[in-house]
Amino acid sequence: MTPTEHPVAPTTPDLLNQDDVMRAIIRSLNRKEKQIILMYYRDGLTMKQIGAVMSLTESRVCQIHSNVIKKLQVHLAGTEKMLKM
């Protein structure tokens, strides 16, 4: 093996099947959180549009979205930590 042919160790994202991780994360969300995440990321609605659909203010949708993102970061950090064990 030449110096340029060193095998590359897989990174944490390479070890995880993204679909499985996303399914697990989405299962951890409540109904309102799921709806907001799906409408925003899958359907491409704005926070204002989501608010109109769900009878919430744009500000409240933004708050819920931010809380979900924080929750996901904690969940992913825990998953990464478990993989390093």
FENQUI-V898025 format. One record per pair of residues at least 12 apart in sequence whose C-alpha atoms are under 10 Angstrom apart, sorted by the first residue. I is the first residue (numbers start at 1). J is the second residue. If there is no record, write none. Layout:
i->I j->J
i->I j->J
//
This chain:
i->12 j->79
i->12 j->80
i->12 j->81
i->12 j->83
i->12 j->84
i->13 j->80
i->15 j->80
i->15 j->83
i->16 j->79
i->16 j->80
i->16 j->83
i->21 j->75
i->21 j->76
i->21 j->79
i->22 j->72
i->22 j->76
i->24 j->75
i->25 j->68
i->25 j->71
i->25 j->72
i->25 j->75
i->25 j->76
i->26 j->38
i->26 j->68
i->26 j->72
i->28 j->68
i->28 j->71
i->28 j->72
i->28 j->75
i->29 j->68
i->29 j->71
i->29 j->72
i->30 j->68
i->32 j->54
i->32 j->61
i->32 j->64
i->32 j->65
i->33 j->61
i->33 j->64
i->33 j->65
i->33 j->67
i->33 j->68
i->34 j->65
i->34 j->68
i->35 j->50
i->35 j->54
i->36 j->50
i->36 j->51
i->36 j->53
i->36 j->54
i->36 j->61
i->36 j->62
i->36 j->64
i->36 j->65
i->36 j->68
i->37 j->50
i->37 j->61
i->37 j->64
i->37 j->65
i->37 j->68
i->37 j->69
i->39 j->53
i->40 j->65
i->46 j->58
i->46 j->61
i->46 j->62
i->47 j->59
i->47 j->60
i->47 j->61
i->47 j->62
i->47 j->65
i->48 j->60
i->48 j->61
i->48 j->62
i->49 j->61
i->50 j->62
//
